Amino acid sequence: MSAGAIAMLIVAIVIVWGGLVASIVHLRRHPDPGPPDEV
């Protein structure tokens, strides 16, 4: 693999895993409310 391909692989991995971590952190700080209570 060329250096450019390895760099693009690392960038893609960082984007995917960074988005996953960011979404987990966001859900930990702002949990989704449950379904509304039916009366």
N, CA, C and O atoms as a Tinker XYZ file with bonds, in Angstrom:
   156  protein
     1  N      0.851000   -1.188000    0.000000    73     2
     2  CA     0.000000    0.000000    0.000000    64     1     3
     3  C      0.888000    1.240000    0.000000    63     2     4     5
     4  O      1.929000    1.280000    0.656000    81     3
     5  N      0.463000    2.225000   -0.734000    73     3     6
     6  CA     1.236000    3.466000   -0.804000    64     5     7
     7  C      0.963000    4.326000    0.433000    63     6     8     9
     8  O      0.022000    4.080000    1.187000    81     7
     9  N      1.795000    5.321000    0.617000    73     7    10
    10  CA     1.635000    6.209000    1.773000    64     9    11
    11  C      0.310000    6.968000    1.696000    63    10    12    13
    12  O     -0.333000    7.203000    2.719000    81    11
    13  N     -0.093000    7.349000    0.494000    73    11    14
    14  CA    -1.365000    8.049000    0.334000    64    13    15
    15  C     -2.552000    7.181000    0.719000    63    14    16    17
    16  O     -3.507000    7.655000    1.335000    81    15
    17  N     -2.486000    5.898000    0.351000    73    15    18
    18  CA    -3.575000    4.982000    0.691000    64    17    19
    19  C     -3.658000    4.772000    2.199000    63    18    20    21
    20  O     -4.751000    4.719000    2.762000    81    19
    21  N     -2.518000    4.653000    2.844000    73    19    22
    22  CA    -2.503000    4.475000    4.300000    64    21    23
    23  C     -3.039000    5.728000    4.986000    63    22    24    25
    24  O     -3.782000    5.629000    5.962000    81    23
    25  N     -2.669000    6.901000    4.485000    73    23    26
    26  CA    -3.167000    8.148000    5.070000    64    25    27
    27  C     -4.684000    8.238000    4.930000    63    26    28    29
    28  O     -5.371000    8.625000    5.875000    81    27
    29  N     -5.209000    7.887000    3.763000    73    27    30
    30  CA    -6.655000    7.928000    3.566000    64    29    31
    31  C     -7.366000    6.899000    4.443000    63    30    32    33
    32  O     -8.461000    7.159000    4.942000    81    31
    33  N     -6.746000    5.732000    4.632000    73    31    34
    34  CA    -7.306000    4.718000    5.518000    64    33    35
    35  C     -7.390000    5.247000    6.939000    63    34    36    37
    36  O     -8.409000    5.070000    7.607000    81    35
    37  N     -6.342000    5.887000    7.404000    73    35    38
    38  CA    -6.333000    6.433000    8.762000    64    37    39
    39  C     -7.385000    7.532000    8.902000    63    38    40    41
    40  O     -8.084000    7.595000    9.914000    81    39
    41  N     -7.500000    8.394000    7.900000    73    39    42
    42  CA    -8.510000    9.458000    7.940000    64    41    43
    43  C     -9.911000    8.858000    8.006000    63    42    44    45
    44  O    -10.744000    9.319000    8.786000    81    43
    45  N    -10.176000    7.843000    7.202000    73    43    46
    46  CA   -11.495000    7.214000    7.196000    64    45    47
    47  C    -11.799000    6.560000    8.540000    63    46    48    49
    48  O    -12.918000    6.669000    9.042000    81    47
    49  N    -10.820000    5.886000    9.124000    73    47    50
    50  CA   -11.018000    5.237000   10.426000    64    49    51
    51  C    -11.304000    6.283000   11.498000    63    50    52    53
    52  O    -12.194000    6.096000   12.328000    81    51
    53  N    -10.556000    7.380000   11.482000    73    51    54
    54  CA   -10.762000    8.437000   12.477000    64    53    55
    55  C    -12.150000    9.057000   12.328000    63    54    56    57
    56  O    -12.801000    9.360000   13.328000    81    55
    57  N    -12.607000    9.249000   11.094000    73    55    58
    58  CA   -13.936000    9.829000   10.882000    64    57    59
    59  C    -15.019000    8.892000   11.409000    63    58    60    61
    60  O    -15.934000    9.333000   12.104000    81    59
    61  N    -14.924000    7.607000   11.084000    73    59    62
    62  CA   -15.957000    6.653000   11.500000    64    61    63
    63  C    -15.965000    6.495000   13.014000    63    62    64    65
    64  O    -17.013000    6.647000   13.642000    81    63
    65  N    -14.813000    6.192000   13.614000    73    63    66
    66  CA   -14.754000    5.976000   15.057000    64    65    67
    67  C    -14.984000    7.269000   15.825000    63    66    68    69
    68  O    -15.568000    7.244000   16.909000    81    67
    69  N    -14.536000    8.396000   15.285000    73    67    70
    70  CA   -14.788000    9.678000   15.931000    64    69    71
    71  C    -16.270000   10.000000   15.975000    63    70    72    73
    72  O    -16.770000   10.509000   16.978000    81    71
    73  N    -16.971000    9.704000   14.892000    73    71    74
    74  CA   -18.416000    9.908000   14.876000    64    73    75
    75  C    -19.129000    9.000000   15.860000    63    74    76    77
    76  O    -20.089000    9.417000   16.509000    81    75
    77  N    -18.671000    7.771000   15.973000    73    75    78
    78  CA   -19.261000    6.838000   16.933000    64    77    79
    79  C    -19.067000    7.335000   18.358000    63    78    80    81
    80  O    -20.010000    7.343000   19.150000    81    79
    81  N    -17.852000    7.748000   18.685000    73    79    82
    82  CA   -17.560000    8.251000   20.030000    64    81    83
    83  C    -18.360000    9.524000   20.300000    63    82    84    85
    84  O    -18.898000    9.696000   21.394000    81    83
    85  N    -18.440000   10.412000   19.316000    73    83    86
    86  CA   -19.193000   11.656000   19.502000    64    85    87
    87  C    -20.673000   11.370000   19.745000    63    86    88    89
    88  O    -21.299000   12.027000   20.578000    81    87
    89  N    -21.236000   10.404000   19.033000    73    87    90
    90  CA   -22.647000   10.086000   19.230000    64    89    91
    91  C    -22.889000    9.458000   20.601000    63    90    92    93
    92  O    -23.909000    9.733000   21.234000    81    91
    93  N    -21.966000    8.620000   21.065000    73    91    94
    94  CA   -22.103000    8.023000   22.396000    64    93    95
    95  C    -22.026000    9.099000   23.470000    63    94    96    97
    96  O    -22.822000    9.101000   24.409000    81    95
    97  N    -21.073000   10.013000   23.334000    73    95    98
    98  CA   -20.939000   11.100000   24.312000    64    97    99
    99  C    -22.195000   11.965000   24.312000    63    98   100   101
   100  O    -22.681000   12.357000   25.373000    81    99
   101  N    -22.718000   12.263000   23.131000    73    99   102
   102  CA   -23.927000   13.086000   23.045000    64   101   103
   103  C    -25.110000   12.386000   23.713000    63   102   104   105
   104  O    -25.872000   13.024000   24.439000    81   103
   105  N    -25.272000   11.088000   23.479000    73   103   106
   106  CA   -26.391000   10.369000   24.087000    64   105   107
   107  C    -26.219000   10.226000   25.593000    63   106   108   109
   108  O    -27.209000   10.189000   26.323000    81   107
   109  N    -24.974000   10.146000   26.073000    73   107   110
   110  CA   -24.741000   10.091000   27.521000    64   109   111
   111  C    -25.122000   11.411000   28.182000    63   110   112   113
   112  O    -25.672000   11.419000   29.284000    81   111
   113  N    -24.830000   12.531000   27.511000    73   111   114
   114  CA   -25.129000   13.844000   28.088000    64   113   115
   115  C    -26.592000   14.221000   27.922000    63   114   116   117
   116  O    -27.157000   14.895000   28.784000    81   115
   117  N    -27.214000   13.799000   26.831000    73   115   118
   118  CA   -28.603000   14.144000   26.531000    64   117   119
   119  C    -29.349000   12.861000   26.163000    63   118   120   121
   120  O    -29.568000   12.600000   24.980000    81   119
   121  N    -29.741000   12.060000   27.147000    73   119   122
   122  CA   -30.421000   10.791000   26.812000    64   121   123
   123  C    -31.772000   11.040000   26.139000    63   122   124   125
   124  O    -32.457000   12.023000   26.423000    81   123
   125  N    -32.129000   10.130000   25.247000    73   123   126
   126  CA   -33.416000   10.232000   24.571000    64   125   127
   127  C    -34.532000   10.021000   25.590000    63   126   128   129
   128  O    -34.453000    9.110000   26.414000    81   127
   129  N    -35.569000   10.853000   25.541000    73   127   130
   130  CA   -36.705000   10.620000   26.443000    64   129   131
   131  C    -37.452000    9.360000   26.016000    63   130   132   133
   132  O    -37.469000    8.998000   24.839000    81   131
   133  N    -38.053000    8.717000   26.969000    73   131   134
   134  CA   -38.814000    7.515000   26.668000    64   133   135
   135  C    -40.092000    7.865000   25.930000    63   134   136   137
   136  O    -40.378000    9.040000   25.698000    81   135
   137  N    -40.859000    6.858000   25.561000    73   135   138
   138  CA   -42.134000    7.139000   24.893000    64   137   139
   139  C    -43.068000    7.876000   25.847000    63   138   140   141
   140  O    -42.995000    7.674000   27.059000    81   139
   141  N    -43.938000    8.721000   25.319000    73   139   142
   142  CA   -44.853000    9.468000   26.201000    64   141   143
   143  C    -45.810000    8.517000   26.907000    63   142   144   145
   144  O    -46.241000    7.507000   26.351000    81   143
   145  N    -46.128000    8.869000   28.142000    73   143   146
   146  CA   -47.056000    8.032000   28.911000    64   145   147
   147  C    -48.466000    8.203000   28.355000    63   146   148   149
   148  O    -48.951000    9.321000   28.180000    81   147
   149  N    -49.108000    7.078000   28.084000    73   147   150
   150  CA   -50.480000    7.135000   27.592000    64   149   151
   151  C    -51.415000    7.163000   28.789000    63   150   152   153
   152  O    -51.246000    6.410000   29.748000    81   151
   153  N    -52.400000    8.040000   28.717000    73   151   154
   154  CA   -53.317000    8.204000   29.853000    64   153   155
   155  C    -54.592000    7.454000   29.601000    63   154   156
   156  O    -55.492000    7.468000   30.440000    81   155
